[in-house]
Amino acid sequence: MSANGPDMAADFTIEQDWQGYREEDHAVWRLLFERQQKLLIGRACDEYLDGLGALGVAAGGIPDFRRLSDVLEHTTGWRIVAVPGLVPDAVFFAHLSRRRFPSTCFIRRRDQLDYLQEPDVFHDICGHLPLLMNPVFADYMQAYGEGGLKAQGLGHLRRLARLYWYTVEFGLIATPAGLRIYGSGILSSAGESVYCLDDPRPLRLGFDLRRVMRTRYRIDRFQESYFVIDDFAQLFAATRPDFTPIYREIAALPDIEPDTMLGCDCRCAVAAEGKKMGRSKSAAQV
Ligand SMILES: [Fe+2]
C-alpha cells in the first residue's frame, strides 16, 4: 500500500485485497443483494439471472475477484481486473478489448444504498459481471472496447459513449414474457429496476443505432428514454459495421433530448403482447 492508497500498475490495476474488507462492507453487500434479488425476479432478463447463478455471486458477502475470474474465464475468456475507481477512457477501452473487466473494489456506505454517483463493487460485480457469462454479450463488450479506442482517435467518443449508456448500463430487452432489464445501471438500482418497467413516464423505444448515438442522457436521475433490443444477437449485429461513416452521417444531425420522441421511433409495450411486443409508431413528428 502506498501513501496514496493501493499500489497501482501502469494500467491502473490494483489488488482487490479481499481480506481487507470489514464485516460492515459485507453486511452492506448482503443488504443490497437481498433487496435486488427480490426485485429482479420477473424483471431481469434470463441471461442475467442465469449468469448470476453460474458465477455463484450470492448474498454471503463481497466476492473474491480471483474466484469469479476463474469461472468467467472458463466460460467466456473474460477476467476481472481491480481498479481504484473510474479510469481514463483509453485505459478502460484497452481492458475491454482484451476481455478484462475493470471493477472497483470499494462498497458504498449504508446511508448510500439508494444512490451513488460513482460505480462501486456492487454495481460492477452484481450489475455487469453476470452478462459477461453470455457468449454473445461477452463478444459485444470486447467489440465495444475496440470501438472505443477507434472512436477516440476519430473524435467521436461522445456518440459512442451513448451506445454504452443506453445498452450496457440502461438497456431493456424484449422477451415473450414482456420487457426485461439487462442494463447494469438498472440492475444495481432498486428504484430504477421498478421505474424502468412500471412507470408510465419514460419512453421505451426500439433500438436503433443512429438514434441511440444521437440521444443525450442524464446521469443524475432515472432515464427518460430506454432503448429495447430484441436479443443480444441483434445488438451485436447492429453494432458490427464500421462506425466511421455512421459517425460522419450523424455528426451533421442535431442531438436528441432524452425526453423526445421522433416520428420514426417505435414504442415498445411493457406487457407481453406476443413475440413482437406490440411496437407502434408515434404520429408525432419532431
Ligand atoms: Fe457500469
Boltz pocket constraint, residues with backbone or C-beta under 6 A from the ligand:
constraints:
  - pocket:
      binder: B
      contacts: [[A, 119], [A, 123], [A, 124], [A, 128], [A, 169], [A, 184], [A, 185]]
      max_distance: 6.0
